[in-house]
Structure formats: C-alpha cells, structure tokens
C-alpha cells in the first residue's frame, strides 16, 4: 500500500493552524483552576478538541517528515502524532466520568502537538488584522467566560484575560495595517 506524506496547509496556501486558540481550548480543561464543565459544554469542548487534533496532527507529521530520519525531535513529534491518532480513533466510553477523562486525554495530546508544531516551525511576524480578529472570535466561541449570559440573555461581562489580550492584539494589528 502506497503512503503519502501529509503536507502542511501553510505550504498549500491556506492559513496555518492557530496554536493560540488551540492552547486556550486546552487551558479550559487542564488549567489548575478549571472545573469540570457541564455535559453539554463538555461535549462541545470534546468536539472542538477532536477538530483541533485532526487539523494539527497532519501538519506536525509533515513538518517532522522534513527532518532527518534519525533526528530525535522527528521521532518524538511522530510518536505524538500517532498518540493523537489513537485517541481520535478511540471513543469516550460511557458515562460522564469517562467523557471527562477522554476530553482530558485529548487536551493533553493537543497541548503536546502544539508544542511540537511551535518547535518545528520558524517564528513569524505579528498576525494580520484578519487573523487577529479570527483568533478573537474563535476564543469567544470556545470560552465559557466570554459566552456567559445573565438571566435576560445578555452578555454577563465576565472578565477574561485571554479575550483582553486577543482584543489588544487585534487592535494593534488593525492599527499597524492602517498606518502601512
């Protein structure tokens, strides 16, 4: 059976994966102060984690494939890709406890893949305004604090440091684009 090597999307002309948003999703489950989310939110987070893993694993595999075969970072990155694939093929099991354990496993795999992706890609410049805005929107969709509503259904105004950081990055990117 012939095997094809995955190519990173950035090389194919599409946007690179947004590791910042992926790490924020991981933080929602693995932060020291993170509480177990309600079942509906856990299902949504699990779906987001699975999607992030499905997007990032081929990119990490393609980046690792560029390294020499006897290179330790290549071996570690490919092992991590294999672990992520195994977790994607596995299911959460039955019951809420099993679903939470499964989401934690996915989050740990995603965190490791993010680390490998960052270590295998060269640094790039600040994001353009569209990328910065997309990061802000993706964070808002995944963050429980940003989605919190009061009894009337309006935004509850819960403080979120990540949202503030992403909003500042968006404003700076817009400002830089306007002056260029």
C-alpha positions, 0 to 999 in steps of 0.5 A: 500500500502506497503512503503519502506524506501529509503536507502542511496547509501553510505550504498549500496556501491556506492559513496555518493552524492557530496554536493560540486558540488551540492552547486556550481550548486546552487551558479550559480543561487542564488549567489548575483552576478549571472545573469540570464543565457541564455535559453539554459544554463538555461535549462541545469542548470534546468536539472542538478538541477532536477538530483541533487534533485532526487539523494539527496532527497532519501538519506536525507529521509533515513538518517532522517528515522534513527532518532527518530520519534519525533526528530525535525531535522527528521521532518524538513529534511522530510518536505524538502524532500517532498518540493523537491518532489513537485517541481520535480513533478511540471513543469516550466510553460511557458515562460522564466520568469517562467523557471527562477523562477522554476530553482530558486525554485529548487536551493533553495530546493537543497541548503536546502537538502544539508544542511540537508544531511551535518547535518545528516551525520558524517564528513569524511576524505579528498576525494580520488584522484578519487573523487577529480578529479570527483568533478573537472570535474563535476564543469567544466561541470556545470560552465559557467566560466570554459566552456567559449570559445573565438571566435576560440573555445578555452578555454577563461581562465576565472578565477574561484575560485571554479575550483582553489580550486577543482584543489588544492584539487585534487592535494593534494589528488593525492599527499597524495595517492602517498606518502601512 
